[in-house]
Amino acid sequence: MAELVKISDFSHLQNLEDGKEKAKAAKEAINALKELYSSHSSLLEEQKKIEERRALATEKLVRNKALNERLEQLKYEYYQLLGQSYNPQSRGYKLEIFLKELFLLFDLDPKSSFKLLGEQIDGAFSFQNTEFLLEAKWHKEPTNIQHLDAFNGKLGRKLENTLGLFISINGFTDDAVTAHSAGKKSMILMDGMDLMAVLERRIDLIELLSFKKRVASQKGNIYFKVNDILLT
């Protein structure tokens, strides 16, 4: 049918007996076929789109199931870290591995820790066309201003569009947050509550980072709590 409806020249029929009538009839038949084919073609196209949507939905379901299963595993690993007594260096190393697996799960292209000119970088990742350096701390006390100052210094020695994500499981001191919320914002902050919200599937990691980055840019708050995000 697809080939027949393309026919527009019926001059070859005019040399036959009653050629004009046959050419006219053929043209009318092709026009009628075009209407049928147009309806049929639209139906086929719609069926194709339905199948594509069904395939995408199935793929998303499978992907979400796999993501949820891996998140459940990571949550168990995180609970294990919370419940065990590690020395600070060992626990920090295990936290780095955990964070790399979490960021890998959300396609954030994480890089392992590295060392440049005597300064340790816990890791790096790419997000919204921006390169982020990652610093992670797990101290008994909230992370203080000296640690944020040191991280800010590392960021200052990188390209101008490089930002930082500082994750402190037990949060940050008020003076540290206040000092680094003033002036040019070079980092956003996360804590253990943020991680738990992601692991418990109350918020997507990409959504969480997007929200924190946007609030830091628009309102100057580099430590917008996940509970406040969930209430907005």
C-alpha positions in Angstrom: 0.0 0.0 0.0 2.8 2.4 0.8 4.2 2.1 -2.7 0.8 2.2 -4.4 -0.3 5.5 -2.8 2.9 7.1 -4.3 1.6 6.6 -7.9 0.5 9.9 -9.4 1.0 9.4 -13.2 -1.7 7.4 -15.0 -0.8 8.4 -18.5 0.2 4.8 -19.4 -3.5 3.8 -19.1 -4.7 6.4 -21.6 -3.3 4.4 -24.5 -5.6 1.5 -23.7 -9.2 1.1 -24.8 -11.3 3.5 -22.8 -8.0 4.9 -21.5 -9.3 8.1 -20.1 -12.0 6.3 -18.1 -9.5 3.8 -16.8 -7.0 6.5 -15.8 -9.8 8.4 -14.0 -10.9 5.2 -12.2 -7.3 4.3 -11.3 -6.8 7.8 -9.9 -10.0 7.6 -7.9 -9.0 4.2 -6.6 -5.5 5.4 -5.5 -7.1 8.5 -3.8 -9.5 6.2 -1.9 -6.5 3.9 -1.0 -4.6 6.9 0.3 -7.4 7.7 2.8 -7.4 4.1 4.0 -3.6 4.0 4.2 -3.5 7.3 6.0 -5.8 5.9 8.7 -3.8 2.6 8.8 -0.5 4.4 8.9 -1.7 6.6 11.8 -2.8 3.5 13.7 0.5 1.8 13.1 2.4 4.9 14.3 0.3 5.1 17.4 0.8 1.4 18.1 4.6 1.9 17.7 4.5 4.8 20.2 2.5 2.7 22.6 5.1 -0.1 22.4 7.9 2.4 22.9 6.2 3.9 25.9 5.6 0.4 27.3 9.2 -0.6 26.7 10.4 2.6 28.5 8.1 2.0 31.4 9.3 -1.6 31.8 12.9 -0.4 31.6 12.3 2.3 34.2 10.6 -0.3 36.4 13.5 -2.7 36.2 16.0 0.2 36.7 14.1 1.5 39.8 13.9 -2.0 41.2 17.6 -2.5 40.8 18.3 0.9 42.3 16.0 0.3 45.3 17.7 -3.1 45.9 21.2 -1.5 45.8 20.0 1.4 48.0 18.8 -1.2 50.5 22.2 -2.9 50.5 24.0 0.5 50.9 21.6 1.4 53.8 22.6 -1.9 55.5 26.3 -1.1 55.0 25.7 2.4 56.4 24.0 1.0 59.5 27.0 -1.3 59.9 29.3 1.7 59.8 27.2 3.5 62.4 27.2 0.4 64.7 30.9 -0.5 64.6 33.8 1.0 66.5 36.4 1.9 64.0 39.4 4.1 64.5 38.9 7.5 62.7 41.3 6.7 59.8 39.7 3.3 59.1 36.1 4.7 59.4 37.0 7.6 57.1 38.3 5.2 54.5 35.2 3.1 54.7 33.1 6.2 54.4 34.9 7.2 51.2 34.2 3.7 49.7 30.6 3.9 50.7 30.1 7.4 49.2 31.8 6.3 45.9 29.3 3.4 45.6 26.4 5.7 46.4 27.4 8.3 43.8 28.1 5.7 41.2 24.6 4.3 41.7 23.2 7.8 40.6 25.6 8.1 37.6 27.6 10.9 39.1 30.9 9.7 37.7 32.7 9.6 41.0 36.5 9.5 41.2 38.4 7.9 44.0 40.5 9.9 46.5 43.7 11.4 45.2 46.6 13.5 46.5 48.1 16.6 44.9 51.1 18.5 46.2 50.6 17.3 49.8 46.8 17.9 50.0 44.4 15.1 50.2 41.2 15.2 48.2 38.6 12.6 49.3 37.1 12.4 45.8 35.4 14.1 42.9 32.3 13.8 40.8 30.6 15.5 37.9 27.1 17.1 38.3 25.1 19.4 36.0 28.2 20.2 33.9 30.2 21.2 37.0 33.1 19.4 38.5 32.8 18.9 42.3 35.5 18.1 44.8 34.3 15.9 47.7 35.4 16.2 51.3 34.0 13.7 53.9 34.4 13.8 57.6 33.1 11.5 60.4 34.1 13.1 63.7 32.3 12.8 67.0 31.8 16.6 67.0 30.3 18.8 64.2 32.9 19.9 61.7 34.3 23.3 62.6 35.3 26.3 60.6 39.0 25.3 60.3 38.0 22.2 58.2 35.8 24.3 55.9 38.6 26.9 55.6 41.0 24.2 54.5 38.6 22.7 52.0 37.9 26.2 50.6 41.6 26.6 50.1 41.7 23.5 48.0 38.9 24.7 45.9 40.6 28.0 45.4 43.5 26.3 43.8 41.3 24.6 41.1 39.6 26.0 38.1 37.1 28.8 38.7 34.0 26.8 38.0 35.0 24.0 40.4 32.6 23.6 43.4 32.8 21.5 46.5 30.6 19.1 48.4 31.5 18.7 52.1 29.8 15.8 53.8 30.1 15.7 57.6 28.1 12.9 59.2 27.6 14.8 62.4 26.9 18.2 60.9 28.7 21.5 61.1 29.2 24.2 63.7 27.1 27.4 63.3 30.1 29.7 62.9 31.5 27.5 60.1 28.2 27.6 58.2 27.8 31.3 58.8 31.3 32.2 57.7 31.1 30.2 54.4 27.6 31.3 53.6 28.9 34.9 53.2 30.5 36.2 50.0 31.2 33.9 47.1 29.7 30.4 47.6 32.2 27.7 46.8 30.6 24.7 48.4 27.4 23.0 49.6 27.1 21.0 52.8 25.5 17.6 53.6 25.3 15.6 56.8 24.2 12.1 58.0 20.5 13.1 57.9 20.8 13.9 54.2 22.4 10.5 53.5 19.7 8.7 55.5 17.0 10.5 53.5 18.5 9.2 50.3 19.1 5.7 51.6 15.5 5.5 52.9 14.3 6.7 49.4 12.6 9.8 50.9 14.5 11.9 48.3 16.6 11.2 45.2 20.3 12.1 45.5 20.2 14.0 42.3 17.1 16.0 43.5 18.8 16.6 46.8 22.0 18.0 45.2 20.0 20.1 42.8 18.0 21.6 45.6 21.0 22.4 47.7 22.9 23.9 44.9 20.0 26.1 43.8 19.3 27.3 47.4 23.0 28.1 47.9 23.0 30.0 44.6 19.8 31.9 45.1 19.5 32.4 48.9 23.1 32.0 50.0 22.3 29.0 52.4 24.9 26.4 51.8 23.5 24.1 54.5 19.9 23.7 53.7 18.6 20.8 55.7 16.9 17.9 54.0 13.9 18.1 56.4 13.3 21.7 55.2 13.6 20.5 51.6 11.0 17.8 52.1 8.6 20.3 53.6 8.8 22.7 50.7 
